[in-house]
């Protein structure tokens, strides 16, 4: 199940402002939020191998509480496969300049919850 977060949400707006400042300071680049979503993946859910849409310059995913033991979060297919560990309040930034192939493996049991936000690069 996917739930879009209201773009006028105060907490989301505060997070977005702090994140944009961090990205400017750390990477000397300006980003703008596109969409934010909450994911609630249940047993049997899987995404196939894919690359994010080219309009997404940066994808952020943060894992929230999960009842799924030993399941990977997102797996990136680079020169080898890198499995992101499904740890609460951890996640990744995917700079989408090279259209990295990635997937979420089948969830064997429990539930996997996460927050995701896509951002565009402002020139």
C-alpha positions in Angstrom: 0.0 0.0 0.0 1.3 3.5 -0.9 0.0 6.7 0.7 1.1 10.1 -0.7 1.9 12.7 1.9 0.1 16.0 1.6 2.7 18.4 0.2 1.3 21.2 2.6 2.1 19.0 5.7 4.1 21.2 8.1 6.4 18.4 9.2 7.2 17.5 5.6 7.8 21.1 4.7 10.2 21.6 7.7 12.1 18.3 6.7 12.2 19.4 3.1 13.7 22.8 4.0 16.4 21.3 6.3 17.2 18.6 3.7 17.5 21.2 0.9 20.0 23.2 3.0 22.0 20.0 3.8 22.2 19.1 0.1 23.3 22.6 -0.8 26.0 22.6 1.8 27.2 19.0 1.3 26.9 18.7 -2.5 26.7 22.3 -3.7 23.5 21.5 -5.5 19.9 22.8 -5.3 17.1 20.2 -5.1 13.3 20.5 -4.8 10.9 17.9 -3.5 8.7 16.3 -6.1 6.6 13.8 -4.1 6.7 12.1 -0.7 5.1 8.7 0.1 4.7 6.2 2.9 5.1 2.6 1.8 3.5 -0.3 3.7 4.7 -3.5 2.1 3.1 -6.8 3.2 4.0 -10.4 2.8 4.7 -11.3 -0.9 5.3 -7.7 -2.0 8.2 -7.2 -4.4 9.4 -4.7 -6.9 11.2 -6.0 -9.9 14.6 -4.7 -11.1 14.2 -1.1 -12.4 15.7 2.3 -12.6 14.0 5.4 -11.3 12.3 7.8 -13.7 14.9 10.1 -15.3 13.0 13.1 -13.9 14.1 12.0 -10.4 17.5 13.4 -9.6 17.5 12.1 -6.1 15.5 9.4 -4.3 15.5 9.2 -0.6 14.2 6.2 1.3 14.1 5.8 5.1 13.1 2.6 6.7 10.5 2.8 9.4 9.3 0.2 11.9 9.3 -3.3 10.4 8.2 -6.7 11.6 10.2 -8.5 8.9 13.4 -10.2 10.2 16.4 -10.6 8.0 14.7 -9.2 4.9 16.8 -6.7 2.8 15.5 -3.3 2.1 16.5 -2.1 -1.4 19.1 -4.0 -3.4 21.2 -2.1 -5.8 22.7 -3.9 -8.9 26.0 -2.3 -9.5 29.3 -4.2 -10.2 27.9 -6.5 -7.5 24.6 -6.5 -5.6 24.5 -4.2 -2.5 21.7 -5.0 -0.1 20.5 -2.1 2.1 19.8 -3.5 5.5 16.3 -3.0 6.8 17.1 -1.1 9.9 14.7 1.4 11.5 15.6 5.1 10.8 18.3 4.1 8.3 18.1 4.3 4.5 19.8 5.8 1.5 20.1 8.6 -1.0 20.0 7.4 -4.6 21.6 10.0 -6.8 19.9 9.0 -10.1 22.4 10.4 -12.5 23.4 6.9 -13.7 20.0 5.2 -13.6 21.1 2.6 -11.1 19.2 -0.7 -11.3 17.6 -1.7 -8.0 14.8 -3.7 -6.5 13.0 -4.8 -3.3 13.1 -8.5 -2.9 10.0 -10.5 -2.0 8.9 -9.9 1.6 8.7 -13.4 3.1 6.7 -12.4 6.1 5.7 -9.4 8.3 5.6 -5.9 7.0 8.1 -3.4 5.7 7.4 0.3 6.2 9.3 3.2 4.7 9.2 6.9 3.8 10.4 7.9 0.3 10.8 11.2 -1.3 11.9 12.1 -4.8 13.6 15.3 -5.7 14.5 17.2 -8.8 17.7 19.1 -9.4 17.3 22.8 -9.9 19.8 24.5 -12.3 
